[in-house]
Every structure is written in structure tokens, then in C-alpha cells.
Amino acid sequence: MAGQVTIRRAEKRDAAELAILVDLSSHGFASWLWQGAVVRGKGETALECGRCQLRSDDETGGWKDASFAEVDGEVAGAVIGYGIDTSIGDVEADHPVLHPLIDLQKKVVGSWFIDSLGVYRHHRGIGLGRQLLDHELERAAGRTASLITESTNEVALALYRSSGFVEVERMESVPLSADGKTHDWVLLTRSAT
Ligand SMILES: CC(C)(COP(=O)(O)OP(=O)(O)OC[C@H]1O[C@@H](n2cnc3c(N)ncnc32)[C@H](O)[C@@H]1OP(=O)(O)O)[C@@H](O)C(=O)NCCC(=O)NCCS
């Protein structure tokens, strides 16, 4: 039986747990990028680089934009959301794998972008993903909401479609290695109600 569920805003001291959940929600894509920062000498491990990025007070999509779901006081999942403004027009992807993601974000200026949503496996299927999504839709405060997911992520697509999101565009992903698989990045939006 599910315990007591609480949704709360993240604090700076949550950055390490947030790094784990951001990585989970991106199926390891985040730690692949953070590993690049290790190679450039920015930290000891990918997770340390992720924690460092997420603890930043100035980082879009950092701890200030995050919220957690807790079950009986234990972190079970997280969501990150923020408004996309016209400054996205000046953003240049600093790695080719990010090009389609930035290009898709540039199509939803003015929207509330849901950047990450993840729930630990043993807490799935009890409504936490939907509660975190609803929390972020409330934070959208009358704005169109947007997000990007993988075309292969059927569970997430089912959640988003049942919450009123519709596909508006997709772009092929850039593989992470020469023999890596590709998928489409799917941009979905939900009109303000
Ligand atoms: C996607 C995710 C956040 C859903 O979290 P969750 O807490 O299990 O979701 P909920 O219990 O709130 O279920 C919400 C909806 O998701 C869909 N869903 C959940 N589990 C599912 C499953 N096993 N098969 C198909 N659809 C499923 C359903 O539409 C469900 O709605 P319903 O209960 O009304 O049928 C979670 O599976 C996850 O963290 N996955 C890995 C990371 C990820 O893919 N994040 C999204 C990146 S864009």
C-alpha cells in the first residue's frame, strides 16, 4: 500500500538526489553528457559534475526549478520545469547530440517547459508521475506547457497524452556513438486551460 505522498520544492542540498533522478528521467543521457565534463577536467565523476550543475543558483533547470515527490518522507521522484523565453534564440548547443533538443525548444518560446520527470522504479505505478506532472502544470500558471520525450518511451507518451499533451513536431536524435541507436525526439504541447 502507498504511504503518505508529499510534493515539495527542492532545496540546494537536494542536488545529489536530483542528479540521480535527472539521469534516470533521461535514461542515462544526462550522465553521458556529464562524463564529457569529466573528460574536460571539470570534476571527478559524471555524478559529481551533475550535482555541481544542479546545485548552481543560476542554472536554468537546476535545483531552483525542481520539485520532489516523497513517500513517507523518502524521495521517490522529481520534476523540473521553467519558462522558455526569447533568450533561447541565442543558445547554441555545445554538443551535436543537443542540437535537435535545442532546435525543438526554440519552437516553444513562451511556454512552460517540463524538462525532467522521473520516478524510482519501486515507486512507479501509484500515481506519482501524474502528481508531479500536475504540480508542474499548476506552476505553468496559464501558459502553454511543453516537453520533449523519446519516440520509444511509450509509458511517458501514454502519461502525457492522457494529460492533454499533443505531438507538434519531432526530430531524429543524434546517436551517442558511431554504432549507437537513434530515435526521434518528440515535442508535445498542452494548451493552457
Ligand atoms: C514515466 C514515469 C515518470 C511515470 O511515473 P509513474 O509514477 O509510474 O506514473 P503514474 O503511476 O502516475 O502513471 C501515470 C500514467 O503513466 C502511464 N503508465 C504508467 N505505467 C505504465 C506502464 N507500465 N505501461 C503503460 N503506461 C503506463 C499510464 O498512462 C498512467 O496513467 P493511468 O494510471 O491513468 O493508466 C516513470 O515511468 C519513469 O520515471 N520512467 C523513467 C523515466 C522517464 O521515462 N521519464 C519521462 C521522460 S520524458
Ligand as a Chemical Component Dictionary entry (heavy atoms), coordinates in Angstrom:
data_LIG
# 
_chem_comp.id                   LIG 
_chem_comp.type                 NON-POLYMER 
_chem_comp.pdbx_formal_charge   0 
_chem_comp.three_letter_code    LIG 
# 
loop_
_chem_comp_atom.comp_id 
_chem_comp_atom.atom_id 
_chem_comp_atom.alt_atom_id 
_chem_comp_atom.type_symbol 
_chem_comp_atom.charge 
_chem_comp_atom.model_Cartn_x 
_chem_comp_atom.model_Cartn_y 
_chem_comp_atom.model_Cartn_z 
_chem_comp_atom.pdbx_ordinal 
LIG C1  C1  C 0 7.163  7.970  -16.869 1  
LIG C2  C2  C 0 7.147  7.840  -15.332 2  
LIG C3  C3  C 0 7.603  9.151  -14.742 3  
LIG C4  C4  C 0 5.731  7.522  -14.869 4  
LIG O1  O1  O 0 5.758  7.540  -13.450 5  
LIG P1  P1  P 0 4.680  6.722  -12.569 6  
LIG O2  O2  O 0 4.740  7.261  -11.202 7  
LIG O3  O3  O 0 4.897  5.261  -12.722 8  
LIG O4  O4  O 0 3.332  7.145  -13.306 9  
LIG P2  P2  P 0 1.836  7.055  -12.731 10 
LIG O5  O5  O 0 1.730  5.915  -11.783 11 
LIG O6  O6  O 0 1.431  8.403  -12.282 12 
LIG O7  O7  O 0 1.054  6.683  -14.059 13 
LIG C5  C5  C 0 0.696  7.722  -14.942 14 
LIG C6  C6  C 0 0.381  7.153  -16.320 15 
LIG O8  O8  O 0 1.575  6.654  -16.931 16 
LIG C7  C7  C 0 1.205  5.591  -17.800 17 
LIG N1  N1  N 0 1.837  4.372  -17.291 18 
LIG C8  C8  C 0 2.403  4.195  -16.069 19 
LIG N2  N2  N 0 2.930  2.950  -16.007 20 
LIG C9  C9  C 0 2.683  2.375  -17.199 21 
LIG C10 C10 C 0 3.002  1.110  -17.771 22 
LIG N3  N3  N 0 3.698  0.192  -17.095 23 
LIG N4  N4  N 0 2.624  0.856  -19.044 24 
LIG C11 C11 C 0 1.942  1.787  -19.764 25 
LIG N5  N5  N 0 1.611  3.014  -19.279 26 
LIG C12 C12 C 0 1.981  3.284  -18.021 27 
LIG C13 C13 C 0 -0.297 5.464  -17.757 28 
LIG O9  O9  O 0 -0.833 6.316  -18.744 29 
LIG C14 C14 C 0 -0.584 6.005  -16.361 30 
LIG O10 O10 O 0 -1.881 6.509  -16.264 31 
LIG P3  P3  P 0 -3.050 5.595  -15.630 32 
LIG O11 O11 O 0 -2.555 5.158  -14.283 33 
LIG O12 O12 O 0 -4.216 6.531  -15.556 34 
LIG O13 O13 O 0 -3.227 4.465  -16.576 35 
LIG C15 C15 C 0 8.075  6.675  -14.865 36 
LIG O14 O14 O 0 7.706  5.501  -15.563 37 
LIG C16 C16 C 0 9.552  6.933  -15.071 38 
LIG O15 O15 O 0 10.203 7.558  -14.237 39 
LIG N6  N6  N 0 10.103 6.414  -16.174 40 
LIG C17 C17 C 0 11.536 6.550  -16.465 41 
LIG C18 C18 C 0 11.893 7.975  -16.802 42 
LIG C19 C19 C 0 11.058 8.543  -17.911 43 
LIG O16 O16 O 0 10.821 7.904  -18.939 44 
LIG N7  N7  N 0 10.644 9.810  -17.729 45 
LIG C20 C20 C 0 9.942  10.574 -18.734 46 
LIG C21 C21 C 0 10.940 11.286 -19.554 47 
LIG S1  S1  S 0 10.200 12.387 -20.727 48 
# 
loop_
_chem_comp_bond.comp_id 
_chem_comp_bond.atom_id_1 
_chem_comp_bond.atom_id_2 
_chem_comp_bond.value_order 
_chem_comp_bond.pdbx_ordinal 
LIG C1  C2  SING 1  
LIG C2  C3  SING 2  
LIG C2  C4  SING 3  
LIG C2  C15 SING 4  
LIG C4  O1  SING 5  
LIG O1  P1  SING 6  
LIG P1  O2  DOUB 7  
LIG P1  O3  SING 8  
LIG P1  O4  SING 9  
LIG O4  P2  SING 10 
LIG P2  O5  DOUB 11 
LIG P2  O6  SING 12 
LIG P2  O7  SING 13 
LIG O7  C5  SING 14 
LIG C5  C6  SING 15 
LIG C6  O8  SING 16 
LIG C6  C14 SING 17 
LIG O8  C7  SING 18 
LIG C7  N1  SING 19 
LIG C7  C13 SING 20 
LIG N1  C8  SING 21 
LIG N1  C12 SING 22 
LIG C8  N2  DOUB 23 
LIG N2  C9  SING 24 
LIG C9  C10 SING 25 
LIG C9  C12 DOUB 26 
LIG C10 N3  SING 27 
LIG C10 N4  DOUB 28 
LIG N4  C11 SING 29 
LIG C11 N5  DOUB 30 
LIG N5  C12 SING 31 
LIG C13 O9  SING 32 
LIG C13 C14 SING 33 
LIG C14 O10 SING 34 
LIG O10 P3  SING 35 
LIG P3  O11 DOUB 36 
LIG P3  O12 SING 37 
LIG P3  O13 SING 38 
LIG C15 O14 SING 39 
LIG C15 C16 SING 40 
LIG C16 O15 DOUB 41 
LIG C16 N6  SING 42 
LIG N6  C17 SING 43 
LIG C17 C18 SING 44 
LIG C18 C19 SING 45 
LIG C19 O16 DOUB 46 
LIG C19 N7  SING 47 
LIG N7  C20 SING 48 
LIG C20 C21 SING 49 
LIG C21 S1  SING 50 
# 
